[in-house]
Amino acid sequence: MKGGNMKINHYEKELINIANEIIGFLINNGAKKNDAQDIMQDVFVKLLQADIILASDKLRPWLYRVFMTFIVDKNVIVIFC
């Protein structure tokens, strides 16, 4: 089971890295830290609701797609530089 734990740890680290990218993007474009974290939390909820485990190469695009859909649906104003 040790190998499975390593895969889970890698997956969790990848999720954290992508979450930090998205949070950083939001903060750099004027969002308050708490608001950026709330948006990322909503994105993670969507991942949990989807009840899927994505391959590493699919994870970042999926999270960004959900993030972009969320900000459009919620009328969140983000300035793209």
C-alpha positions as CSV (number, residue, x, y, z in Angstrom):
1,M,0.0,0.0,0.0
2,K,3.0,2.2,0.3
3,G,3.1,2.9,-3.5
4,G,-0.6,3.9,-3.4
5,N,0.1,6.4,-0.6
6,M,2.9,7.9,-2.7
7,K,0.5,8.4,-5.6
8,I,-2.1,10.0,-3.3
9,N,0.6,12.3,-1.8
10,H,1.7,13.3,-5.3
11,Y,-1.9,13.9,-6.3
12,E,-2.5,16.0,-3.2
13,K,0.6,18.1,-3.8
14,E,-0.4,18.6,-7.4
15,L,-3.8,19.8,-6.3
16,I,-2.3,22.2,-3.7
17,N,0.1,23.6,-6.3
18,I,-2.7,24.2,-8.8
19,A,-4.8,25.8,-6.1
20,N,-2.0,28.1,-5.2
21,E,-1.6,29.1,-8.8
22,I,-5.3,30.0,-9.1
23,I,-5.3,31.8,-5.8
24,G,-2.2,33.7,-6.8
25,F,-3.8,34.6,-10.1
26,L,-6.9,36.0,-8.4
27,I,-4.9,38.0,-5.8
28,N,-2.6,39.4,-8.5
29,N,-5.7,40.6,-10.3
30,G,-7.2,42.4,-7.4
31,A,-9.1,39.7,-5.3
32,K,-8.7,39.7,-1.6
33,K,-7.0,36.6,-0.2
34,N,-10.1,35.3,1.5
35,D,-12.2,35.8,-1.6
36,A,-9.6,33.9,-3.7
37,Q,-9.5,31.1,-1.2
38,D,-13.3,30.9,-1.2
39,I,-13.4,30.6,-5.0
40,M,-10.8,27.9,-4.9
41,Q,-12.8,26.1,-2.3
42,D,-15.8,26.1,-4.6
43,V,-13.7,24.7,-7.4
44,F,-12.6,21.9,-5.1
45,V,-16.2,21.2,-4.1
46,K,-16.9,20.7,-7.8
47,L,-14.1,18.2,-8.0
48,L,-15.5,16.3,-5.1
49,Q,-19.0,16.4,-6.5
50,A,-17.7,15.1,-9.8
51,D,-16.4,12.1,-7.8
52,I,-13.5,11.5,-10.2
53,I,-9.8,11.2,-10.0
54,L,-8.1,12.7,-13.0
55,A,-4.8,11.8,-14.5
56,S,-2.1,14.3,-13.7
57,D,-2.1,15.7,-17.2
58,K,-5.9,16.3,-17.1
59,L,-6.0,17.8,-13.6
60,R,-4.7,21.3,-14.3
61,P,-6.9,21.9,-17.4
62,W,-10.0,20.5,-15.6
63,L,-9.5,22.7,-12.5
64,Y,-8.9,25.8,-14.7
65,R,-12.0,25.1,-16.8
66,V,-14.1,24.8,-13.6
67,F,-12.5,27.9,-12.2
68,M,-13.2,29.9,-15.4
69,T,-16.8,28.6,-15.5
70,F,-17.3,29.6,-11.9
71,I,-16.1,33.2,-12.3
72,V,-18.3,33.6,-15.4
73,D,-21.4,32.0,-13.7
74,K,-20.9,34.1,-10.5
75,N,-20.1,37.3,-12.4
76,V,-16.7,37.6,-10.7
77,I,-14.7,40.4,-12.2
78,V,-11.2,39.3,-13.1
79,I,-8.8,41.5,-15.1
80,F,-6.7,39.4,-17.4
81,C,-3.3,40.9,-17.8
